[in-house]
Amino acid sequence: MTAADDPAMERALALAADAARADEIPVGAVIVDVDGRIIAEGRNTREETHDPTGHAEVNAIRAAAASLGSWNLEGRTLVVTLEPCPMCAGAILQSRISRVVFGAWDDKAGAAGSMYDLLRDRRLPYRAEVVGGIRADDAAALLRDFFEQRR
């Protein structure tokens, strides 16, 4: 964990809370540059956009690529409140994000160390550094509260 991870996770948690208020699964993500400045952000938008790829990570990656004018996000860090799923892990690898920091582990669909470990799979041509469990309790509480309200 670096000094930039906590403020970035704080913003990702705020985005996740925004998602919950919009009746989306509460996941938020930001992408930071090497100096820890947020260059893009995203939150889940599947319900509002009717887009199955509307995950926080994908939305943040799209915003970062548009902002930088390049698909190549090497040297950047993705900070997300929930462990990325296989689709998001694929997008992370395709965009060459160097580092992924996440909050809560996803024991059902996680692809950064729990169910799968795509981001560090040596058989793939590109890998990312992974740091999990940052502010995990806060991220898990948002998810737990969201689903409890729907039961």
Phi and psi in degrees as GROMACS dihedral restraints (atoms count N, CA, C in turn):
[ dihedral_restraints ]
;  ai    aj    ak    al  type     phi  dphi    fc
    3     4     5     6     1  -109.1    20    10
    4     5     6     7     1   171.6    20    10
    6     7     8     9     1   -62.2    20    10
    7     8     9    10     1   -28.5    20    10
    9    10    11    12     1   -77.6    20    10
   10    11    12    13     1   -16.6    20    10
   12    13    14    15     1   -66.8    20    10
   13    14    15    16     1   -39.8    20    10
   15    16    17    18     1   -68.2    20    10
   16    17    18    19     1   -48.0    20    10
   18    19    20    21     1   -63.3    20    10
   19    20    21    22     1   -35.3    20    10
   21    22    23    24     1   -65.9    20    10
   22    23    24    25     1   -41.6    20    10
   24    25    26    27     1   -67.0    20    10
   25    26    27    28     1   -35.6    20    10
   27    28    29    30     1   -59.0    20    10
   28    29    30    31     1   -44.4    20    10
   30    31    32    33     1   -66.9    20    10
   31    32    33    34     1   -40.3    20    10
   33    34    35    36     1   -62.1    20    10
   34    35    36    37     1   -39.5    20    10
   36    37    38    39     1   -64.3    20    10
   37    38    39    40     1   -38.9    20    10
   39    40    41    42     1   -64.2    20    10
   40    41    42    43     1   -40.4    20    10
   42    43    44    45     1   -65.0    20    10
   43    44    45    46     1   -37.8    20    10
   45    46    47    48     1   -63.7    20    10
   46    47    48    49     1   -41.5    20    10
   48    49    50    51     1   -63.7    20    10
   49    50    51    52     1   -39.1    20    10
   51    52    53    54     1   -60.4    20    10
   52    53    54    55     1   -42.0    20    10
   54    55    56    57     1   -60.3    20    10
   55    56    57    58     1   -45.1    20    10
   57    58    59    60     1   -60.8    20    10
   58    59    60    61     1   -41.3    20    10
   60    61    62    63     1   -64.6    20    10
   61    62    63    64     1   -25.4    20    10
   63    64    65    66     1   -91.2    20    10
   64    65    66    67     1    11.1    20    10
   66    67    68    69     1    65.1    20    10
   67    68    69    70     1    32.5    20    10
   69    70    71    72     1  -107.9    20    10
   70    71    72    73     1   153.8    20    10
   72    73    74    75     1   -58.2    20    10
   73    74    75    76     1   128.8    20    10
   75    76    77    78     1   -75.4    20    10
   76    77    78    79     1    87.5    20    10
   78    79    80    81     1  -130.7    20    10
   79    80    81    82     1   131.4    20    10
   81    82    83    84     1  -128.5    20    10
   82    83    84    85     1   152.6    20    10
   84    85    86    87     1  -145.6    20    10
   85    86    87    88     1   146.2    20    10
   87    88    89    90     1  -133.5    20    10
   88    89    90    91     1   155.8    20    10
   90    91    92    93     1  -119.3    20    10
   91    92    93    94     1   130.1    20    10
   93    94    95    96     1  -116.3    20    10
   94    95    96    97     1   152.6    20    10
   96    97    98    99     1   -85.9    20    10
   97    98    99   100     1  -174.7    20    10
   99   100   101   102     1   -65.3    20    10
  100   101   102   103     1   -20.7    20    10
  102   103   104   105     1   -93.0    20    10
  103   104   105   106     1     4.0    20    10
  105   106   107   108     1    84.3    20    10
  106   107   108   109     1     7.6    20    10
  108   109   110   111     1   -80.7    20    10
  109   110   111   112     1   135.0    20    10
  111   112   113   114     1   -71.8    20    10
  112   113   114   115     1   123.9    20    10
  114   115   116   117     1  -107.8    20    10
  115   116   117   118     1   -15.1    20    10
  117   118   119   120     1  -162.7    20    10
  118   119   120   121     1   158.0    20    10
  120   121   122   123     1  -148.3    20    10
  121   122   123   124     1   163.3    20    10
  123   124   125   126     1  -161.1    20    10
  124   125   126   127     1   161.6    20    10
  126   127   128   129     1  -142.2    20    10
  127   128   129   130     1   166.9    20    10
  129   130   131   132     1   -61.1    20    10
  130   131   132   133     1   137.1    20    10
  132   133   134   135     1  -139.6    20    10
  133   134   135   136     1    20.5    20    10
  135   136   137   138     1   -59.6    20    10
  136   137   138   139     1   -43.3    20    10
  138   139   140   141     1   -68.4    20    10
  139   140   141   142     1   -45.7    20    10
  141   142   143   144     1   -71.0    20    10
  142   143   144   145     1   -33.0    20    10
  144   145   146   147     1   -98.9    20    10
  145   146   147   148     1    -9.3    20    10
  147   148   149   150     1    57.0    20    10
  148   149   150   151     1    35.4    20    10
  150   151   152   153     1  -118.1    20    10
  151   152   153   154     1   114.5    20    10
  153   154   155   156     1   -63.7    20    10
  154   155   156   157     1   -17.3    20    10
  156   157   158   159     1   -92.6    20    10
  157   158   159   160     1     9.2    20    10
  159   160   161   162     1   -77.3    20    10
  160   161   162   163     1    47.4    20    10
  162   163   164   165     1   -82.7    20    10
  163   164   165   166     1   154.0    20    10
  165   166   167   168     1   -54.8    20    10
  166   167   168   169     1   -43.9    20    10
  168   169   170   171     1   -63.6    20    10
  169   170   171   172     1   -45.8    20    10
  171   172   173   174     1   -63.8    20    10
  172   173   174   175     1   -42.4    20    10
  174   175   176   177     1   -63.1    20    10
  175   176   177   178     1   -40.6    20    10
  177   178   179   180     1   -67.6    20    10
  178   179   180   181     1   -41.1    20    10
  180   181   182   183     1   -62.3    20    10
  181   182   183   184     1   -44.7    20    10
  183   184   185   186     1   -60.2    20    10
  184   185   186   187     1   -43.2    20    10
  186   187   188   189     1   -66.0    20    10
  187   188   189   190     1   -40.4    20    10
  189   190   191   192     1   -65.8    20    10
  190   191   192   193     1   -44.5    20    10
  192   193   194   195     1   -62.5    20    10
  193   194   195   196     1   -41.7    20    10
  195   196   197   198     1   -66.2    20    10
  196   197   198   199     1   -41.2    20    10
  198   199   200   201     1   -65.0    20    10
  199   200   201   202     1   -40.2    20    10
  201   202   203   204     1   -87.7    20    10
  202   203   204   205     1   -15.0    20    10
  204   205   206   207     1    69.6    20    10
  205   206   207   208     1    30.9    20    10
  207   208   209   210     1  -156.9    20    10
  208   209   210   211     1   142.1    20    10
  210   211   212   213     1   -75.7    20    10
  211   212   213   214     1   -20.0    20    10
  213   214   215   216     1   -84.2    20    10
  214   215   216   217     1   109.1    20    10
  216   217   218   219     1  -106.6    20    10
  217   218   219   220     1    26.7    20    10
  219   220   221   222     1   -56.2    20    10
  220   221   222   223     1   141.3    20    10
  222   223   224   225     1    88.8    20    10
  223   224   225   226     1    -7.1    20    10
  225   226   227   228     1   -98.1    20    10
  226   227   228   229     1   160.4    20    10
  228   229   230   231     1  -118.1    20    10
  229   230   231   232     1   132.4    20    10
  231   232   233   234     1   -97.4    20    10
  232   233   234   235     1   126.0    20    10
  234   235   236   237     1  -115.5    20    10
  235   236   237   238     1   121.4    20    10
  237   238   239   240     1  -137.8    20    10
  238   239   240   241     1   148.8    20    10
  240   241   242   243     1   -76.7    20    10
  241   242   243   244     1   -20.4    20    10
  243   244   245   246     1  -129.9    20    10
  244   245   246   247     1   142.2    20    10
  246   247   248   249     1   -50.9    20    10
  247   248   249   250     1   130.2    20    10
  249   250   251   252     1   -61.0    20    10
  250   251   252   253     1   145.5    20    10
  252   253   254   255     1   -81.8    20    10
  253   254   255   256     1   174.8    20    10
  255   256   257   258     1   -58.3    20    10
  256   257   258   259     1   -40.1    20    10
  258   259   260   261     1   -62.0    20    10
  259   260   261   262     1   -46.1    20    10
  261   262   263   264     1   -68.5    20    10
  262   263   264   265     1   -36.5    20    10
  264   265   266   267     1   -61.1    20    10
  265   266   267   268     1   -41.1    20    10
  267   268   269   270     1   -61.0    20    10
  268   269   270   271     1   -43.7    20    10
  270   271   272   273     1   -64.8    20    10
  271   272   273   274     1   -38.1    20    10
  273   274   275   276     1   -61.5    20    10
  274   275   276   277     1   -47.3    20    10
  276   277   278   279     1   -66.2    20    10
  277   278   279   280     1   -40.9    20    10
  279   280   281   282     1   -65.6    20    10
  280   281   282   283     1   -29.6    20    10
  282   283   284   285     1   -89.4    20    10
  283   284   285   286     1    -3.6    20    10
  285   286   287   288     1    66.0    20    10
  286   287   288   289     1    26.1    20    10
  288   289   290   291     1   -58.5    20    10
  289   290   291   292     1   133.4    20    10
  291   292   293   294     1   -82.4    20    10
  292   293   294   295     1   -28.8    20    10
  294   295   296   297     1  -145.1    20    10
  295   296   297   298     1   140.1    20    10
  297   298   299   300     1  -126.6    20    10
  298   299   300   301     1   127.3    20    10
  300   301   302   303     1  -118.7    20    10
  301   302   303   304     1   126.6    20    10
  303   304   305   306     1  -134.0    20    10
  304   305   306   307     1   162.4    20    10
  306   307   308   309     1   -89.2    20    10
  307   308   309   310     1   -92.0    20    10
  309   310   311   312     1   -77.7    20    10
  310   311   312   313     1   143.4    20    10
  312   313   314   315     1   -77.8    20    10
  313   314   315   316     1   148.1    20    10
  315   316   317   318     1  -116.6    20    10
  316   317   318   319     1    95.6    20    10
  318   319   320   321     1   -72.7    20    10
  319   320   321   322     1    -6.7    20    10
  321   322   323   324     1  -100.5    20    10
  322   323   324   325     1   -32.8    20    10
  324   325   326   327     1  -144.3    20    10
  325   326   327   328     1    14.3    20    10
  327   328   329   330     1   -68.5    20    10
  328   329   330   331     1   137.5    20    10
  330   331   332   333     1  -122.4    20    10
  331   332   333   334     1    24.5    20    10
  333   334   335   336     1  -126.7    20    10
  334   335   336   337     1    29.6    20    10
  336   337   338   339     1   136.0    20    10
  337   338   339   340     1   -21.1    20    10
  339   340   341   342     1   -89.0    20    10
  340   341   342   343     1   -72.8    20    10
  342   343   344   345     1   -80.5    20    10
  343   344   345   346     1   -44.6    20    10
  345   346   347   348     1  -132.7    20    10
  346   347   348   349     1   167.5    20    10
  348   349   350   351     1  -134.9    20    10
  349   350   351   352     1    57.8    20    10
  351   352   353   354     1   -62.3    20    10
  352   353   354   355     1   -35.0    20    10
  354   355   356   357     1   -67.9    20    10
  355   356   357   358     1   -19.4    20    10
  357   358   359   360     1  -120.9    20    10
  358   359   360   361     1    16.2    20    10
  360   361   362   363     1   -70.7    20    10
  361   362   363   364     1   116.9    20    10
  363   364   365   366     1   -66.3    20    10
  364   365   366   367     1   -16.7    20    10
  366   367   368   369     1   -77.2    20    10
  367   368   369   370     1   -14.2    20    10
  369   370   371   372     1   -92.9    20    10
  370   371   372   373     1   154.4    20    10
  372   373   374   375     1   -74.0    20    10
  373   374   375   376     1   -14.7    20    10
  375   376   377   378     1  -139.3    20    10
  376   377   378   379     1   142.9    20    10
  378   379   380   381     1  -132.6    20    10
  379   380   381   382     1   159.8    20    10
  381   382   383   384     1  -124.1    20    10
  382   383   384   385     1   148.5    20    10
  384   385   386   387     1   -71.2    20    10
  385   386   387   388     1   140.7    20    10
  387   388   389   390     1  -126.3    20    10
  388   389   390   391     1   132.0    20    10
  390   391   392   393     1  -127.5    20    10
  391   392   393   394     1   113.9    20    10
  393   394   395   396     1  -110.5    20    10
  394   395   396   397     1   160.1    20    10
  396   397   398   399     1    86.1    20    10
  397   398   399   400     1    13.8    20    10
  399   400   401   402     1   -78.9    20    10
  400   401   402   403     1   120.0    20    10
  402   403   404   405     1    56.2    20    10
  403   404   405   406     1    35.2    20    10
  405   406   407   408     1   -58.1    20    10
  406   407   408   409     1   -40.0    20    10
  408   409   410   411     1   -64.1    20    10
  409   410   411   412     1   -41.6    20    10
  411   412   413   414     1   -65.0    20    10
  412   413   414   415     1   -44.7    20    10
  414   415   416   417     1   -65.6    20    10
  415   416   417   418     1   -43.0    20    10
  417   418   419   420     1   -65.8    20    10
  418   419   420   421     1   -35.6    20    10
  420   421   422   423     1   -64.1    20    10
  421   422   423   424     1   -40.1    20    10
  423   424   425   426     1   -60.2    20    10
  424   425   426   427     1   -45.7    20    10
  426   427   428   429     1   -65.5    20    10
  427   428   429   430     1   -46.1    20    10
  429   430   431   432     1   -60.9    20    10
  430   431   432   433     1   -46.9    20    10
  432   433   434   435     1   -61.2    20    10
  433   434   435   436     1   -43.0    20    10
  435   436   437   438     1   -59.0    20    10
  436   437   438   439     1   -48.5    20    10
  438   439   440   441     1   -74.5    20    10
  439   440   441   442     1   -31.3    20    10
  441   442   443   444     1   -64.6    20    10
  442   443   444   445     1   -35.5    20    10
  444   445   446   447     1   -68.6    20    10
  445   446   447   448     1   -19.8    20    10
  447   448   449   450     1   -95.7    20    10
  448   449   450   451     1    -6.1    20    10
